[in-house]
Amino acid sequence: MKKAANIFTAIFSFFGKIRLFWQETLTEVKDKAVWPTPRELAQSTLVVVVSIAILSAFVFLYDFSMHELIRFITRKVTH
């Protein structure tokens, strides 16, 4: 019977730790975290979108250039 009580206590202890973890997490998210204002969020979003567009253009141009270079070289070699 004592072994069953130890298992029961361990289970409650485990779930108690999970409950405490979630309580602390929610407290930190609600009270301690600093959330951006709508304007800051919009500005950050704009920075990310512009950065992705610039990077995409760079990758596209590089890929297109390499494709054309390889195509040019293979045409010269095969003809």
Biotite code that builds the C-alpha atoms (Angstrom):
import biotite.structure as struc

atoms = struc.array([
    struc.Atom([0.000, 0.000, 0.000], chain_id="A", res_id=1, res_name="MET", atom_name="CA", element="C"),
    struc.Atom([2.890, 2.333, 0.738], chain_id="A", res_id=2, res_name="LYS", atom_name="CA", element="C"),
    struc.Atom([4.278, 1.851, -2.775], chain_id="A", res_id=3, res_name="LYS", atom_name="CA", element="C"),
    struc.Atom([0.926, 2.843, -4.300], chain_id="A", res_id=4, res_name="ALA", atom_name="CA", element="C"),
    struc.Atom([0.849, 5.956, -2.120], chain_id="A", res_id=5, res_name="ALA", atom_name="CA", element="C"),
    struc.Atom([4.344, 6.910, -3.325], chain_id="A", res_id=6, res_name="ASN", atom_name="CA", element="C"),
    struc.Atom([3.268, 6.549, -6.958], chain_id="A", res_id=7, res_name="ILE", atom_name="CA", element="C"),
    struc.Atom([0.141, 8.594, -6.235], chain_id="A", res_id=8, res_name="PHE", atom_name="CA", element="C"),
    struc.Atom([2.241, 11.318, -4.595], chain_id="A", res_id=9, res_name="THR", atom_name="CA", element="C"),
    struc.Atom([4.717, 11.307, -7.489], chain_id="A", res_id=10, res_name="ALA", atom_name="CA", element="C"),
    struc.Atom([1.937, 11.720, -10.041], chain_id="A", res_id=11, res_name="ILE", atom_name="CA", element="C"),
    struc.Atom([0.407, 14.623, -8.130], chain_id="A", res_id=12, res_name="PHE", atom_name="CA", element="C"),
    struc.Atom([3.834, 16.166, -7.721], chain_id="A", res_id=13, res_name="SER", atom_name="CA", element="C"),
    struc.Atom([4.484, 15.866, -11.463], chain_id="A", res_id=14, res_name="PHE", atom_name="CA", element="C"),
    struc.Atom([1.171, 17.475, -12.425], chain_id="A", res_id=15, res_name="PHE", atom_name="CA", element="C"),
    struc.Atom([1.658, 20.112, -9.746], chain_id="A", res_id=16, res_name="GLY", atom_name="CA", element="C"),
    struc.Atom([4.979, 21.061, -11.345], chain_id="A", res_id=17, res_name="LYS", atom_name="CA", element="C"),
    struc.Atom([3.318, 21.303, -14.759], chain_id="A", res_id=18, res_name="ILE", atom_name="CA", element="C"),
    struc.Atom([0.565, 23.495, -13.303], chain_id="A", res_id=19, res_name="ARG", atom_name="CA", element="C"),
    struc.Atom([3.113, 25.746, -11.621], chain_id="A", res_id=20, res_name="LEU", atom_name="CA", element="C"),
    struc.Atom([5.110, 26.011, -14.857], chain_id="A", res_id=21, res_name="PHE", atom_name="CA", element="C"),
    struc.Atom([2.021, 27.123, -16.815], chain_id="A", res_id=22, res_name="TRP", atom_name="CA", element="C"),
    struc.Atom([1.006, 29.607, -14.127], chain_id="A", res_id=23, res_name="GLN", atom_name="CA", element="C"),
    struc.Atom([4.470, 31.172, -14.172], chain_id="A", res_id=24, res_name="GLU", atom_name="CA", element="C"),
    struc.Atom([4.500, 31.196, -17.986], chain_id="A", res_id=25, res_name="THR", atom_name="CA", element="C"),
    struc.Atom([1.142, 32.962, -18.197], chain_id="A", res_id=26, res_name="LEU", atom_name="CA", element="C"),
    struc.Atom([2.186, 35.462, -15.535], chain_id="A", res_id=27, res_name="THR", atom_name="CA", element="C"),
    struc.Atom([5.336, 36.287, -17.467], chain_id="A", res_id=28, res_name="GLU", atom_name="CA", element="C"),
    struc.Atom([3.474, 36.658, -20.768], chain_id="A", res_id=29, res_name="VAL", atom_name="CA", element="C"),
    struc.Atom([0.750, 38.850, -19.252], chain_id="A", res_id=30, res_name="LYS", atom_name="CA", element="C"),
    struc.Atom([2.697, 40.951, -16.767], chain_id="A", res_id=31, res_name="ASP", atom_name="CA", element="C"),
    struc.Atom([6.401, 40.938, -17.579], chain_id="A", res_id=32, res_name="LYS", atom_name="CA", element="C"),
    struc.Atom([6.551, 40.801, -21.380], chain_id="A", res_id=33, res_name="ALA", atom_name="CA", element="C"),
    struc.Atom([6.692, 44.093, -23.248], chain_id="A", res_id=34, res_name="VAL", atom_name="CA", element="C"),
    struc.Atom([4.376, 43.988, -26.247], chain_id="A", res_id=35, res_name="TRP", atom_name="CA", element="C"),
    struc.Atom([4.915, 46.248, -29.255], chain_id="A", res_id=36, res_name="PRO", atom_name="CA", element="C"),
    struc.Atom([2.502, 49.023, -30.067], chain_id="A", res_id=37, res_name="THR", atom_name="CA", element="C"),
    struc.Atom([0.505, 48.657, -33.298], chain_id="A", res_id=38, res_name="PRO", atom_name="CA", element="C"),
    struc.Atom([2.802, 51.202, -34.968], chain_id="A", res_id=39, res_name="ARG", atom_name="CA", element="C"),
    struc.Atom([5.971, 49.342, -33.879], chain_id="A", res_id=40, res_name="GLU", atom_name="CA", element="C"),
    struc.Atom([4.452, 46.086, -35.089], chain_id="A", res_id=41, res_name="LEU", atom_name="CA", element="C"),
    struc.Atom([3.605, 47.614, -38.477], chain_id="A", res_id=42, res_name="ALA", atom_name="CA", element="C"),
    struc.Atom([7.113, 49.055, -38.832], chain_id="A", res_id=43, res_name="GLN", atom_name="CA", element="C"),
    struc.Atom([8.747, 45.753, -37.920], chain_id="A", res_id=44, res_name="SER", atom_name="CA", element="C"),
    struc.Atom([6.494, 43.922, -40.355], chain_id="A", res_id=45, res_name="THR", atom_name="CA", element="C"),
    struc.Atom([7.393, 46.379, -43.105], chain_id="A", res_id=46, res_name="LEU", atom_name="CA", element="C"),
    struc.Atom([11.108, 45.873, -42.422], chain_id="A", res_id=47, res_name="VAL", atom_name="CA", element="C"),
    struc.Atom([10.695, 42.106, -42.671], chain_id="A", res_id=48, res_name="VAL", atom_name="CA", element="C"),
    struc.Atom([8.650, 42.271, -45.889], chain_id="A", res_id=49, res_name="VAL", atom_name="CA", element="C"),
    struc.Atom([11.100, 44.670, -47.568], chain_id="A", res_id=50, res_name="VAL", atom_name="CA", element="C"),
    struc.Atom([14.074, 42.553, -46.451], chain_id="A", res_id=51, res_name="SER", atom_name="CA", element="C"),
    struc.Atom([12.483, 39.415, -47.860], chain_id="A", res_id=52, res_name="ILE", atom_name="CA", element="C"),
    struc.Atom([11.720, 41.197, -51.138], chain_id="A", res_id=53, res_name="ALA", atom_name="CA", element="C"),
    struc.Atom([15.316, 42.406, -51.478], chain_id="A", res_id=54, res_name="ILE", atom_name="CA", element="C"),
    struc.Atom([16.731, 38.985, -50.642], chain_id="A", res_id=55, res_name="LEU", atom_name="CA", element="C"),
    struc.Atom([14.305, 37.310, -53.056], chain_id="A", res_id=56, res_name="SER", atom_name="CA", element="C"),
    struc.Atom([15.341, 39.677, -55.853], chain_id="A", res_id=57, res_name="ALA", atom_name="CA", element="C"),
    struc.Atom([19.004, 38.973, -55.159], chain_id="A", res_id=58, res_name="PHE", atom_name="CA", element="C"),
    struc.Atom([18.478, 35.204, -55.187], chain_id="A", res_id=59, res_name="VAL", atom_name="CA", element="C"),
    struc.Atom([16.399, 35.450, -58.368], chain_id="A", res_id=60, res_name="PHE", atom_name="CA", element="C"),
    struc.Atom([19.038, 37.516, -60.175], chain_id="A", res_id=61, res_name="LEU", atom_name="CA", element="C"),
    struc.Atom([21.846, 35.230, -59.040], chain_id="A", res_id=62, res_name="TYR", atom_name="CA", element="C"),
    struc.Atom([19.931, 32.099, -60.024], chain_id="A", res_id=63, res_name="ASP", atom_name="CA", element="C"),
    struc.Atom([18.957, 33.547, -63.405], chain_id="A", res_id=64, res_name="PHE", atom_name="CA", element="C"),
    struc.Atom([22.535, 34.680, -64.081], chain_id="A", res_id=65, res_name="SER", atom_name="CA", element="C"),
    struc.Atom([24.004, 31.302, -63.198], chain_id="A", res_id=66, res_name="MET", atom_name="CA", element="C"),
    struc.Atom([21.386, 29.547, -65.317], chain_id="A", res_id=67, res_name="HIS", atom_name="CA", element="C"),
    struc.Atom([22.206, 31.707, -68.326], chain_id="A", res_id=68, res_name="GLU", atom_name="CA", element="C"),
    struc.Atom([25.970, 31.347, -67.781], chain_id="A", res_id=69, res_name="LEU", atom_name="CA", element="C"),
    struc.Atom([25.753, 27.568, -67.617], chain_id="A", res_id=70, res_name="ILE", atom_name="CA", element="C"),
    struc.Atom([23.477, 27.552, -70.651], chain_id="A", res_id=71, res_name="ARG", atom_name="CA", element="C"),
    struc.Atom([25.969, 29.719, -72.575], chain_id="A", res_id=72, res_name="PHE", atom_name="CA", element="C"),
    struc.Atom([28.915, 27.501, -71.603], chain_id="A", res_id=73, res_name="ILE", atom_name="CA", element="C"),
    struc.Atom([27.151, 24.266, -72.515], chain_id="A", res_id=74, res_name="THR", atom_name="CA", element="C"),
    struc.Atom([26.117, 25.673, -75.890], chain_id="A", res_id=75, res_name="ARG", atom_name="CA", element="C"),
    struc.Atom([29.725, 26.635, -76.647], chain_id="A", res_id=76, res_name="LYS", atom_name="CA", element="C"),
    struc.Atom([31.009, 23.238, -75.601], chain_id="A", res_id=77, res_name="VAL", atom_name="CA", element="C"),
    struc.Atom([28.400, 21.248, -77.520], chain_id="A", res_id=78, res_name="THR", atom_name="CA", element="C"),
    struc.Atom([28.618, 23.267, -80.764], chain_id="A", res_id=79, res_name="HIS", atom_name="CA", element="C"),
])
